[in-house]
Amino acid sequence: MANIQIRSKGSITLPVNLRNKYDLNEGDVFSLIDMGDGSFLLTPKRSEIKRLGDKLTTVLDAENISLDELLNGLDEERERYYQDRYAHP
């Protein structure tokens, strides 16, 4: 449990231990749900693009694949797909 205070213009500050624990940074967006009984639920609203980008970075690092190698592989796969589906003999 942590106590926070509403400051000017409605700003609140989350304790540093929670920001570090959940990798929260300036500019992050949250959803605030009014529970209807005077309590609120505050949850980080993660961008799907950021989540997928982070996942891709993890996989690339684990497989030791560079971004250029990935993009070249995608170009090759796209060409194979085109040839298989649309190219006429």
DSSP file (Angstrom, degrees, kcal/mol; ACC not computed):
  #  RESIDUE AA STRUCTURE BP1 BP2  ACC     N-H-->O    O-->H-N    N-H-->O    O-->H-N    TCO  KAPPA ALPHA  PHI   PSI    X-CA   Y-CA   Z-CA
    1    1 A M              0   0    0      0, 0.0     2,-0.4     0, 0.0     0, 0.0   0.000 360.0 360.0 360.0 141.1    0.0    0.0    0.0
    2    2 A A        -     0   0    0     13,-0.0     2,-0.5     2,-0.0    12,-0.0  -0.995 360.0-136.0-137.0 142.6    1.2    3.5   -0.8
    3    3 A N        -     0   0    0     -2,-0.4     2,-0.3     2,-0.0     0, 0.0  -0.839  25.9-178.1 -96.6 134.0   -0.2    6.9    0.0
    4    4 A I        -     0   0    0     -2,-0.5     2,-0.4    10,-0.0    10,-0.1  -0.898  14.6-141.1-128.5 160.9   -0.2    9.5   -2.8
    5    5 A Q        -     0   0    0     -2,-0.3     2,-0.5     8,-0.2     8,-0.4  -0.962  16.3-123.6-126.3 138.0   -1.3   13.1   -2.9
    6    6 A I        -     0   0    0     -2,-0.4     6,-0.2     6,-0.1     2,-0.1  -0.679  36.7-169.2 -77.3 128.4   -3.1   15.0   -5.6
    7    7 A R    >   -     0   0    0      4,-3.6     3,-1.7    -2,-0.5     4,-0.2  -0.346  38.8 -44.0-106.3-171.6   -1.0   18.0   -6.5
    8    8 A S  G >  S+     0   0    0      1,-0.3     3,-1.4     2,-0.2    -1,-0.3  -0.220 128.7  15.9 -57.0 145.7   -1.7   21.1   -8.6
    9    9 A K  G 3  S-     0   0    0      1,-0.3    -1,-0.3    -3,-0.1    -2,-0.0   0.670 131.4 -71.7  61.8  19.9   -3.5   20.5  -11.8
   10   10 A G  G <  S+     0   0    0     -3,-1.7    -1,-0.3     1,-0.2    -2,-0.2   0.561  85.6 156.5  80.3   8.9   -4.5   17.0  -10.5
   11   11 A S    <   -     0   0    0     -3,-1.4    -4,-3.6    -4,-0.2     2,-0.3  -0.401  20.1-170.6 -70.2 142.8   -1.0   15.5  -10.8
   12   12 A I        -     0   0    0     -6,-0.2     2,-0.5    -2,-0.1    -6,-0.1  -0.942  14.2-139.4-126.6 154.9   -0.1   12.5   -8.6
   13   13 A T        -     0   0    0     -8,-0.4    -8,-0.2    -2,-0.3     3,-0.1  -0.966  11.4-144.1-116.7 125.0    3.4   10.9   -8.1
   14   14 A L        -     0   0    0     -2,-0.5     5,-0.1     1,-0.1   -10,-0.0  -0.673  36.2 -96.7 -83.2 140.5    3.7    7.2   -8.0
   15   15 A P    >>  -     0   0    0      0, 0.0     4,-2.0     0, 0.0     3,-0.8  -0.252  29.7-122.1 -57.6 143.1    6.4    5.9   -5.5
   16   16 A V  H 3> S+     0   0    0      1,-0.3     4,-2.7     2,-0.2     5,-0.3   0.826 109.6  60.0 -58.5 -35.5    9.7    5.2   -7.1
   17   17 A N  H 3> S+     0   0    0      1,-0.2     4,-2.2     2,-0.2    -1,-0.3   0.880 108.6  44.4 -64.2 -35.2    9.7    1.6   -6.0
   18   18 A L  H <> S+     0   0    0     -3,-0.8     4,-2.1     2,-0.2    -2,-0.2   0.886 112.0  52.1 -73.8 -38.6    6.5    0.9   -7.9
   19   19 A R  H  <>S+     0   0    0     -4,-2.0     5,-2.7     1,-0.2     4,-0.3   0.919 115.1  42.4 -61.8 -42.7    7.7    2.8  -11.0
   20   20 A N  H ><5S+     0   0    0     -4,-2.7     3,-1.0     3,-0.2    -2,-0.2   0.926 112.4  52.8 -68.6 -45.2   10.9    0.7  -11.0
   21   21 A K  H 3<5S+     0   0    0     -4,-2.2    -2,-0.2    -5,-0.3    -1,-0.2   0.873 121.3  31.3 -58.7 -39.7    9.2   -2.6  -10.3
   22   22 A Y  T 3<5S-     0   0    0     -4,-2.1    -1,-0.2    -5,-0.1    -2,-0.2   0.218 108.2-117.5-107.6  13.6    6.7   -2.1  -13.1
   23   23 A D  T < 5 +     0   0    0     -3,-1.0     2,-0.4    -4,-0.3    -3,-0.2   0.919  51.9 169.6  50.9  52.1    9.0   -0.2  -15.5
   24   24 A L      < -     0   0    0     -5,-2.7     2,-0.3    -6,-0.2    -1,-0.2  -0.793   7.7-178.3 -96.1 136.4    6.7    2.9  -15.5
   25   25 A N    >   -     0   0    0     -2,-0.4     3,-2.3     1,-0.1    -5,-0.0  -0.865  37.4 -72.6-133.6 163.8    8.1    6.0  -17.1
   26   26 A E  T 3  S+     0   0    0     -2,-0.3     3,-0.1     1,-0.3    -1,-0.1  -0.297 118.9  27.0 -54.2 134.3    7.2    9.6  -17.7
   27   27 A G  T 3  S+     0   0    0      1,-0.3    -1,-0.3    -3,-0.0    -3,-0.0   0.249  83.9 140.9  94.1 -12.4    4.5    9.8  -20.4
   28   28 A D    <   -     0   0    0     -3,-2.3     2,-0.4     1,-0.1    -1,-0.3  -0.328  47.5-130.6 -61.5 147.9    3.1    6.4  -19.7
   29   29 A V        -     0   0    0     16,-0.5    16,-3.3    -3,-0.1     2,-0.3  -0.811  22.3-166.0-105.7 142.6   -0.7    6.3  -20.0
   30   30 A F  E     -A   44   0A   0     -2,-0.4     2,-0.5    14,-0.3    12,-0.0  -0.891  18.5-131.3-124.9 154.4   -3.0    4.7  -17.4
   31   31 A S  E     -A   43   0A   0     12,-3.3    12,-2.5    -2,-0.3     2,-0.6  -0.914  19.3-158.5-100.7 133.2   -6.6    3.7  -17.3
   32   32 A L  E     -A   42   0A   0     -2,-0.5     2,-0.5    10,-0.2    10,-0.2  -0.959   7.2-166.4-114.7 116.0   -8.5    4.9  -14.3
   33   33 A I  E     -A   41   0A   0      8,-2.9     8,-2.3    -2,-0.6     2,-0.7  -0.903  16.0-139.8-107.9 123.8  -11.7    2.9  -13.5
   34   34 A D  E     -A   40   0A   0     -2,-0.5     6,-0.2     6,-0.2    -2,-0.0  -0.733   8.7-160.5 -80.3 114.8  -14.2    4.3  -11.0
   35   35 A M        -     0   0    0      4,-2.4    -1,-0.1    -2,-0.7     5,-0.1   0.551  34.6-123.1 -77.4  -7.0  -15.3    1.3   -8.9
   36   36 A G  S    S+     0   0    0      3,-0.5    -1,-0.1     1,-0.1     4,-0.1   0.350  95.8  79.8  87.6  -7.5  -18.4    3.2   -7.9
   37   37 A D  S    S-     0   0    0      2,-0.3     3,-0.1     0, 0.0    -1,-0.1   0.086 121.5 -82.0-119.2  22.4  -17.9    3.0   -4.2
   38   38 A G  S    S+     0   0    0      1,-0.4     2,-0.3     0, 0.0    -4,-0.0   0.420 102.2 107.2  91.5  -1.5  -15.3    5.8   -3.8
   39   39 A S        -     0   0    0      2,-0.0    -4,-2.4     0, 0.0    -3,-0.5  -0.781  52.1-155.2-109.5 158.0  -12.4    3.6   -4.9
   40   40 A F  E     -A   34   0A   0     -2,-0.3     2,-0.5    -6,-0.2    -6,-0.2  -0.910  10.5-143.2-129.4 153.5  -10.5    3.6   -8.1
   41   41 A L  E     -A   33   0A   0     -8,-2.3    -8,-2.9    -2,-0.3     2,-0.6  -0.986  16.9-166.4-117.7 121.7   -8.4    1.1  -10.1
   42   42 A L  E     +A   32   0A   0     -2,-0.5   -10,-0.2   -10,-0.2    -2,-0.0  -0.939  13.8 170.2-112.7 118.2   -5.4    2.5  -11.8
   43   43 A T  E     -A   31   0A   0    -12,-2.5   -12,-3.3    -2,-0.6     2,-0.1  -0.978  36.7-109.6-130.7 141.7   -3.7    0.3  -14.4
   44   44 A P  E     -A   30   0A   0      0, 0.0     2,-0.9     0, 0.0   -14,-0.3  -0.439  24.5-142.3 -65.6 138.4   -1.0    1.0  -17.0
   45   45 A K        -     0   0    0    -16,-3.3   -16,-0.5    -2,-0.1     2,-0.3  -0.864  21.7-157.5-104.4  99.3   -2.3    1.0  -20.5
   46   46 A R        -     0   0    0     -2,-0.9     2,-0.3   -18,-0.1     3,-0.0  -0.564  17.1-118.4 -81.8 137.0    0.5   -0.6  -22.5
   47   47 A S     >  -     0   0    0     -2,-0.3     4,-2.5     1,-0.2     5,-0.2  -0.566  12.6-143.2 -70.5 131.1    0.8    0.1  -26.2
   48   48 A E  H  > S+     0   0    0     -2,-0.3     4,-2.8     1,-0.2     5,-0.2   0.874 102.8  54.8 -62.9 -35.9    0.4   -3.1  -28.2
   49   49 A I  H  > S+     0   0    0      2,-0.2     4,-2.6     1,-0.2    -1,-0.2   0.928 109.7  45.5 -63.9 -44.6    3.1   -1.8  -30.6
   50   50 A K  H  > S+     0   0    0      2,-0.2     4,-2.7     1,-0.2    -2,-0.2   0.917 113.5  50.1 -64.2 -42.4    5.5   -1.3  -27.8
   51   51 A R  H  X S+     0   0    0     -4,-2.5     4,-2.1     1,-0.2    -2,-0.2   0.928 114.1  43.9 -62.2 -45.7    4.7   -4.7  -26.3
   52   52 A L  H  X S+     0   0    0     -4,-2.8     4,-2.7     2,-0.2    -1,-0.2   0.884 112.9  52.3 -67.7 -37.9    5.2   -6.5  -29.6
   53   53 A G  H  X S+     0   0    0     -4,-2.6     4,-2.5    -5,-0.2    -2,-0.2   0.909 110.1  48.5 -62.6 -42.2    8.4   -4.5  -30.3
   54   54 A D  H  X S+     0   0    0     -4,-2.7     4,-2.1     2,-0.2    -2,-0.2   0.903 112.1  49.2 -63.6 -40.9    9.8   -5.5  -26.9
   55   55 A K  H  X S+     0   0    0     -4,-2.1     4,-2.2     2,-0.2    -2,-0.2   0.918 111.3  49.3 -64.4 -43.7    8.9   -9.1  -27.6
   56   56 A L  H  X S+     0   0    0     -4,-2.7     4,-2.9     1,-0.2     5,-0.2   0.910 109.5  51.9 -61.9 -43.1   10.6   -8.9  -31.1
   57   57 A T  H  X S+     0   0    0     -4,-2.5     4,-2.5     1,-0.2    -1,-0.2   0.905 108.7  51.1 -60.3 -42.0   13.7   -7.4  -29.6
   58   58 A T  H  X S+     0   0    0     -4,-2.1     4,-2.4     2,-0.2    -1,-0.2   0.922 112.6  45.5 -61.5 -45.1   13.9  -10.2  -27.0
   59   59 A V  H  X S+     0   0    0     -4,-2.2     4,-2.3     2,-0.2    -2,-0.2   0.927 112.8  50.0 -65.7 -45.3   13.6  -12.9  -29.7
   60   60 A L  H  X>S+     0   0    0     -4,-2.9     5,-2.5     1,-0.2     4,-0.6   0.916 112.9  47.0 -60.2 -43.0   16.2  -11.1  -32.0
   61   61 A D  H ><5S+     0   0    0     -4,-2.5     3,-0.7    -5,-0.2    -1,-0.2   0.919 112.0  49.9 -63.8 -43.7   18.6  -10.8  -29.1
   62   62 A A  H 3<5S+     0   0    0     -4,-2.4    -1,-0.2     1,-0.2    -2,-0.2   0.857 117.3  40.3 -64.5 -35.2   18.2  -14.5  -28.1
   63   63 A E  H 3<5S-     0   0    0     -4,-2.3    -1,-0.2    -5,-0.2    -2,-0.2   0.429 108.3-124.7 -93.0  -0.6   18.7  -15.7  -31.6
   64   64 A N  T <<5 +     0   0    0     -3,-0.7     2,-0.4    -4,-0.6    -3,-0.2   0.926  57.9 150.8  55.0  49.3   21.5  -13.2  -32.3
   65   65 A I      < -     0   0    0     -5,-2.5    -1,-0.2    -6,-0.1     2,-0.1  -0.936  38.7-137.6-113.3 132.0   19.7  -11.8  -35.4
   66   66 A S     >  -     0   0    0     -2,-0.4     4,-2.1     1,-0.1     5,-0.1  -0.430  23.1-114.6 -82.8 162.6   20.2   -8.2  -36.5
   67   67 A L  H  > S+     0   0    0      1,-0.2     4,-2.7     2,-0.2     5,-0.2   0.893 118.1  54.2 -62.3 -40.1   17.4   -6.0  -37.6
   68   68 A D  H  > S+     0   0    0      1,-0.2     4,-2.5     2,-0.2    -1,-0.2   0.908 107.8  49.7 -61.4 -41.7   18.9   -5.9  -41.1
   69   69 A E  H  > S+     0   0    0      2,-0.2     4,-2.4     1,-0.2    -1,-0.2   0.907 111.3  49.5 -63.0 -41.4   19.0   -9.7  -41.3
   70   70 A L  H  X S+     0   0    0     -4,-2.1     4,-2.3     2,-0.2    -2,-0.2   0.940 112.2  46.7 -62.0 -47.9   15.4   -9.8  -40.2
   71   71 A L  H  X S+     0   0    0     -4,-2.7     4,-2.2     1,-0.2    -2,-0.2   0.892 112.5  49.9 -64.2 -40.2   14.3   -7.2  -42.8
   72   72 A N  H  X S+     0   0    0     -4,-2.5     4,-2.3     2,-0.2    -1,-0.2   0.912 110.4  50.7 -64.0 -41.6   16.2   -9.0  -45.5
   73   73 A G  H  X S+     0   0    0     -4,-2.4     4,-2.5     1,-0.2    -2,-0.2   0.888 109.2  51.0 -62.3 -39.9   14.6  -12.3  -44.5
   74   74 A L  H  X S+     0   0    0     -4,-2.3     4,-2.6     2,-0.2    -1,-0.2   0.900 109.2  50.9 -64.3 -40.9   11.2  -10.7  -44.7
   75   75 A D  H  X S+     0   0    0     -4,-2.2     4,-2.1     2,-0.2    -2,-0.2   0.919 111.9  47.4 -61.6 -43.3   11.9   -9.4  -48.2
   76   76 A E  H  X S+     0   0    0     -4,-2.3     4,-2.4     2,-0.2    -2,-0.2   0.917 113.0  48.1 -64.2 -43.4   13.0  -12.8  -49.3
   77   77 A E  H  X S+     0   0    0     -4,-2.5     4,-2.5     1,-0.2    -2,-0.2   0.891 110.1  52.3 -65.5 -39.1    9.9  -14.5  -47.8
   78   78 A R  H  X S+     0   0    0     -4,-2.6     4,-2.3     2,-0.2    -1,-0.2   0.901 109.9  49.1 -62.7 -41.4    7.7  -11.9  -49.4
   79   79 A E  H  X S+     0   0    0     -4,-2.1     4,-2.6     2,-0.2    -2,-0.2   0.914 111.3  49.0 -65.5 -43.2    9.2  -12.6  -52.8
   80   80 A R  H  X S+     0   0    0     -4,-2.4     4,-2.6     2,-0.2    -2,-0.2   0.918 111.2  50.5 -60.9 -43.3    8.8  -16.4  -52.4
   81   81 A Y  H  X S+     0   0    0     -4,-2.5     4,-2.2     2,-0.2     5,-0.3   0.926 111.2  48.1 -60.3 -45.9    5.2  -15.8  -51.3
   82   82 A Y  H  X>S+     0   0    0     -4,-2.3     4,-3.2     1,-0.2     5,-1.3   0.934 112.3  48.9 -61.0 -47.1    4.5  -13.7  -54.4
   83   83 A Q  H  <5S+     0   0    0     -4,-2.6     4,-0.4     1,-0.2    -2,-0.2   0.910 113.5  46.7 -61.1 -43.0    6.2  -16.2  -56.7
   84   84 A D  H  <5S+     0   0    0     -4,-2.6    -1,-0.2    -5,-0.2    -2,-0.2   0.863 124.6  30.0 -67.0 -36.5    4.2  -19.1  -55.2
   85   85 A R  H  <5S+     0   0    0     -4,-2.2    -2,-0.2    -5,-0.2    -3,-0.2   0.844 134.1  13.0 -94.8 -37.6    0.8  -17.3  -55.3
   86   86 A Y  T  <5S+     0   0    0     -4,-3.2    -3,-0.2    -5,-0.3     2,-0.2   0.644  88.1 103.8-123.9 -19.6    0.9  -14.9  -58.3
   87   87 A A      < -     0   0    0     -5,-1.3    -4,-0.0    -4,-0.4     0, 0.0  -0.475  56.4-147.1 -73.0 138.2    3.7  -15.4  -60.7
   88   88 A H              0   0    0     -2,-0.2    -2,-0.0     1,-0.1    -1,-0.0  -0.844 360.0 360.0-105.8 142.4    2.7  -17.1  -63.9
   89   89 A P              0   0    0      0, 0.0    -1,-0.1     0, 0.0    -2,-0.0   0.488 360.0 360.0 -66.1 360.0    5.1  -19.5  -65.8
